[in-house]
Protein backbone atom coordinates (compact mmCIF):
# COMPACT_ATOMS: atom_id res chain seq x y z
CA UNK A 1 0.00 0.00 0.00
CA UNK A 2 1.37 3.41 -1.04
CA UNK A 3 1.35 6.13 1.60
CA UNK A 4 -0.28 9.27 0.25
CA UNK A 5 1.73 12.46 0.75
CA UNK A 6 -0.70 15.11 2.04
CA UNK A 7 -1.10 18.28 0.06
CA UNK A 8 -0.61 21.59 1.81
CA UNK A 9 -4.41 22.00 1.55
CA UNK A 10 -4.88 19.11 3.96
CA UNK A 11 -2.66 20.73 6.56
CA UNK A 12 -3.81 24.33 6.19
CA UNK A 13 -7.51 23.72 6.87
CA UNK A 14 -8.59 26.46 9.32
CA UNK A 15 -5.09 27.90 9.76
CA UNK A 16 -5.04 29.90 6.52
CA UNK A 17 -4.92 33.61 7.36
CA UNK A 18 -4.92 35.00 3.82
CA UNK A 19 -4.57 33.98 0.20
CA UNK A 20 -0.78 34.14 0.39
CA UNK A 21 -0.98 30.75 2.09
CA UNK A 22 -3.15 29.33 -0.70
CA UNK A 23 -2.04 25.87 -1.81
CA UNK A 24 -2.75 23.33 -4.46
CA UNK A 25 -4.50 20.03 -4.34
CA UNK A 26 -2.85 17.50 -6.59
CA UNK A 27 -2.21 13.80 -7.02
CA UNK A 28 0.62 12.25 -5.10
CA UNK A 29 3.47 11.09 -7.32
CA UNK A 30 7.23 10.53 -7.27
CA UNK A 31 7.60 13.92 -8.98
CA UNK A 32 5.44 15.57 -6.34
CA UNK A 33 7.45 14.04 -3.51
CA UNK A 34 10.71 15.08 -5.18
CA UNK A 35 9.41 18.64 -5.55
CA UNK A 36 8.29 18.75 -1.91
CA UNK A 37 11.67 17.51 -0.70
CA UNK A 38 13.63 19.95 -2.88
CA UNK A 39 11.52 22.99 -1.99
CA UNK A 40 11.57 22.11 1.71
CA UNK A 41 15.34 21.77 1.75
CA UNK A 42 15.78 25.03 -0.15
CA UNK A 43 13.40 26.97 2.12
CA UNK A 44 15.28 25.88 5.23
CA UNK A 45 18.72 26.51 3.68
CA UNK A 46 17.91 30.03 2.48
CA UNK A 47 16.02 30.89 5.67
CA UNK A 48 18.94 29.91 7.87
CA UNK A 49 21.46 31.57 5.57
CA UNK A 50 19.59 34.86 5.97
CA UNK A 51 19.07 34.47 9.70
CA UNK A 52 15.28 34.41 9.38
CA UNK A 53 13.39 32.58 12.12
CA UNK A 54 10.29 30.55 11.42
CA UNK A 55 8.31 33.12 13.37
CA UNK A 56 9.62 35.93 11.16
CA UNK A 57 8.86 33.92 8.03
CA UNK A 58 5.32 33.38 9.34
CA UNK A 59 4.95 37.14 9.76
CA UNK A 60 6.19 37.80 6.22
CA UNK A 61 4.09 35.15 4.48
CA UNK A 62 0.99 34.57 6.61
CA UNK A 63 1.77 30.83 6.64
CA UNK A 64 1.65 29.40 10.16
CA UNK A 65 4.85 28.01 11.72
CA UNK A 66 3.55 24.38 11.91
CA UNK A 67 2.90 24.50 8.15
CA UNK A 68 6.33 26.01 7.48
CA UNK A 69 7.92 23.25 9.57
CA UNK A 70 6.15 20.58 7.53
CA UNK A 71 7.14 22.32 4.31
CA UNK A 72 10.78 22.33 5.36
CA UNK A 73 10.57 18.62 6.17
CA UNK A 74 9.22 17.94 2.69
CA UNK A 75 5.91 16.64 4.02
CA UNK A 76 3.71 19.01 2.00
CA UNK A 77 3.37 19.74 -1.69
CA UNK A 78 3.63 23.53 -2.09
CA UNK A 79 1.47 25.51 -4.48
CA UNK A 80 2.68 27.90 -7.13
CA UNK A 81 1.47 30.84 -5.05
CA UNK A 82 3.11 29.48 -1.90
CA UNK A 83 6.47 29.11 -3.64
CA UNK A 84 6.30 32.67 -5.03
CA UNK A 85 5.30 34.02 -1.61
CA UNK A 86 8.15 32.24 0.14
CA UNK A 87 10.68 33.29 -2.51
CA UNK A 88 9.64 36.93 -2.14
CA UNK A 89 9.77 36.73 1.66
CA UNK A 90 13.26 35.22 1.58
CA UNK A 91 14.39 37.59 -1.20
CA UNK A 92 15.56 34.77 -3.48
CA UNK A 93 14.62 33.92 -7.07
CA UNK A 94 11.72 31.56 -7.61
CA UNK A 95 14.13 29.11 -9.21
CA UNK A 96 16.24 29.00 -6.06
CA UNK A 97 13.38 27.30 -4.20
CA UNK A 98 12.49 24.72 -6.84
CA UNK A 99 16.07 23.75 -7.73
CA UNK A 100 17.62 20.46 -6.72
CA UNK A 101 20.28 21.30 -4.10
CA UNK A 102 23.82 20.39 -5.12
CA UNK A 103 22.99 20.07 -8.79
CA UNK A 104 26.27 20.20 -10.77
CA UNK A 105 26.87 22.87 -13.40
CA UNK A 106 26.29 21.84 -16.99
CA UNK A 107 27.85 23.28 -20.15
CA UNK A 108 25.35 21.84 -22.64
CA UNK A 109 21.76 20.99 -21.78
CA UNK A 110 18.72 20.02 -23.86
CA UNK A 111 15.21 20.41 -22.48
CA UNK A 112 12.86 18.27 -24.55
CA UNK A 113 9.23 19.14 -25.11
CA UNK A 114 7.20 18.14 -22.08
CA UNK A 115 10.25 17.98 -19.80
CA UNK A 116 11.03 20.40 -16.99
CA UNK A 117 9.81 21.07 -13.46
CA UNK A 118 6.12 22.05 -13.57
CA UNK A 119 4.30 23.92 -10.82
CA UNK A 120 0.56 24.55 -11.24
CA UNK A 121 -2.28 26.47 -9.67
CA UNK A 122 -4.95 24.73 -7.62
CA UNK A 123 -7.26 24.21 -10.61
CA UNK A 124 -4.38 23.49 -13.01
CA UNK A 125 -5.45 26.50 -15.09
CA UNK A 126 -2.10 28.26 -14.65
CA UNK A 127 1.05 26.21 -15.19
CA UNK A 128 4.71 27.16 -15.10
CA UNK A 129 7.36 24.87 -16.65
CA UNK A 130 11.03 25.55 -16.05
CA UNK A 131 12.98 25.84 -19.31
CA UNK A 132 16.34 26.82 -17.81
CA UNK A 133 18.60 24.61 -15.67
CA UNK A 134 17.36 25.71 -12.27
CA UNK A 135 19.84 26.24 -9.48
CA UNK A 136 22.70 27.45 -11.67
CA UNK A 137 23.72 30.96 -10.77
CA UNK A 138 24.85 32.00 -14.25
CA UNK A 139 21.81 30.65 -16.11
CA UNK A 140 18.88 32.94 -17.00
CA UNK A 141 15.61 32.04 -15.32
CA UNK A 142 13.20 31.09 -18.10
CA UNK A 143 9.74 29.53 -17.89
CA UNK A 144 6.98 28.44 -20.22
CA UNK A 145 3.65 29.50 -18.75
CA UNK A 146 0.22 28.44 -19.89
CA UNK A 147 -3.24 29.70 -18.98
CA UNK A 148 -6.44 27.81 -19.70
CA UNK A 149 -9.36 29.73 -21.26
CA UNK A 150 -10.86 32.08 -18.69
CA UNK A 151 -7.96 31.63 -16.27
CA UNK A 152 -7.03 34.61 -14.07
CA UNK A 153 -3.83 34.44 -12.05
CA UNK A 154 -3.22 37.08 -9.39
CA UNK A 155 0.39 37.66 -8.38
CA UNK A 156 1.67 39.52 -5.35
CA UNK A 157 4.54 41.97 -5.72
CA UNK A 158 7.88 40.22 -6.02
CA UNK A 159 11.11 41.41 -4.40
CA UNK A 160 12.23 44.98 -5.26
CA UNK A 161 13.57 45.44 -8.80
CA UNK A 162 12.24 42.14 -10.10
CA UNK A 163 11.38 42.28 -13.80
CA UNK A 164 9.39 40.01 -16.10
CA UNK A 165 9.89 39.71 -19.86
CA UNK A 166 6.93 37.99 -21.55
CA UNK A 167 6.78 36.72 -25.13
CA UNK A 168 3.36 35.47 -26.24
CA UNK A 169 3.50 32.31 -28.34
CA UNK A 170 -0.23 31.66 -28.74
CA UNK A 171 -3.57 33.02 -27.58
CA UNK A 172 -4.50 36.38 -26.06
CA UNK A 173 -3.18 37.48 -22.70
CA UNK A 174 -4.18 40.55 -20.67
CA UNK A 175 -1.53 41.66 -18.18
CA UNK A 176 -1.96 44.32 -15.52
CA UNK A 177 0.97 45.56 -13.42
CA UNK A 178 0.03 48.30 -11.01
CA UNK A 179 -1.92 50.86 -13.05
CA UNK A 180 -0.55 49.65 -16.40
CA UNK A 181 -2.61 47.34 -18.60
CA UNK A 182 -1.77 45.55 -21.86
CA UNK A 183 -3.62 43.18 -24.17
CA UNK A 184 -1.12 40.92 -25.90
CA UNK A 185 -1.42 38.66 -28.92
CA UNK A 186 0.88 35.99 -30.36
CA UNK A 187 4.25 37.54 -31.19
CA UNK A 188 3.86 40.46 -28.76
CA UNK A 189 6.47 41.09 -26.06
CA UNK A 190 6.00 42.83 -22.70
CA UNK A 191 8.69 43.93 -20.24
CA UNK A 192 7.56 45.21 -16.84
CA UNK A 193 8.53 45.66 -13.22
CA UNK A 194 7.02 42.83 -11.21
CA UNK A 195 7.65 44.35 -7.77
CA UNK A 196 4.04 45.56 -7.80
CA UNK A 197 0.87 43.43 -7.63
CA UNK A 198 0.13 42.08 -11.10
CA UNK A 199 -2.30 39.74 -12.83
CA UNK A 200 -2.55 37.60 -15.94
CA UNK A 201 -5.87 36.88 -17.63
CA UNK A 202 -6.78 34.71 -20.59
CA UNK A 203 -10.01 36.26 -21.93
CA UNK A 204 -10.16 33.97 -24.95
CA UNK A 205 -11.37 30.46 -25.65
CA UNK A 206 -7.98 28.92 -26.45
CA UNK A 207 -5.01 28.23 -24.18
CA UNK A 208 -2.38 30.93 -23.83
CA UNK A 209 1.27 29.86 -24.00
CA UNK A 210 4.07 32.34 -23.29
CA UNK A 211 7.74 32.40 -22.41
CA UNK A 212 8.67 34.29 -19.25
CA UNK A 213 12.16 35.50 -18.35
CA UNK A 214 12.70 36.65 -14.77
CA UNK A 215 15.48 39.05 -13.78
CA UNK A 216 16.32 40.19 -10.29
CA UNK A 217 18.24 43.02 -8.64
CA UNK A 218 21.84 42.07 -7.98
CA UNK A 219 22.48 41.18 -4.34
CA UNK A 220 25.57 42.61 -2.66
C-alpha positions, 0 to 999 in steps of 0.5 A, a space after each residue: 500500500 502506497 502512503 499518500 503524501 498530504 497536500 498543503 491544503 490538507 494541513 492548512 484547513 482552518 489555519 489559513 490567514 490569507 490567500 498568500 498561504 493558498 495551496 494546491 490540491 494534486 495527485 501524489 506522485 514521485 515527482 510531487 514528492 521530489 518537488 516537496 523535498 527539494 523545496 523544503 530543503 531550499 526553504 530551510 537553507 535560504 532561511 537559515 542563511 539569511 538568519 530568518 526565524 520561522 516566526 519571522 517567516 510566518 509574519 512575512 508570508 501569513 503561513 503558520 509556523 507548523 505548516 512552514 515546519 512541515 514544508 521544510 521537512 518535505 511533508 507538503 506539496 507547495 502551491 505555485 502561489 506558496 512558492 512565489 510568496 516564500 521566494 519573495 519573503 526570503 528575497 531569493 529567485 523563484 528558481 532557487 526554491 524549486 532547484 535540486 540542491 547540489 545540482 552540478 553545473 552543466 555546459 550543454 543541456 537540452 530540455 525536450 518538449 514536455 520535460 522540466 519542473 512544472 508547478 501549477 495552480 490549484 485548478 491546473 489552469 495556470 502552469 509554469 514549466 522551467 525551461 532553464 537549468 534551475 539552481 545554476 547561478 549563471 543561467 537565465 531564469 526562463 519559464 513556459 507559462 500556460 493559462 487555460 481559457 478564462 484563467 485569471 492568475 493574481 500575483 503579489 509583488 515580487 522582491 524589489 527590482 524584479 522584472 518580467 519579460 513575456 513573449 506570447 506564443 499563442 492566444 490572447 493574454 491581458 496583463 496588468 501591473 500596477 496601473 498599467 494594462 496591456 492586451 497581448 497577442 501571439 508575437 507580442 512582447 512585454 517587459 515590466 517591473 514585477 515588484 508591484 501586484 500584477 495579474 494575468 488573464 486569458 479572456 479567450 477560448 484557447 489556451 495561452 502559452 508564453 515564455 517568461 524570463 525573470 530578472 532580479 536586482 543584484 544582491 551585494 
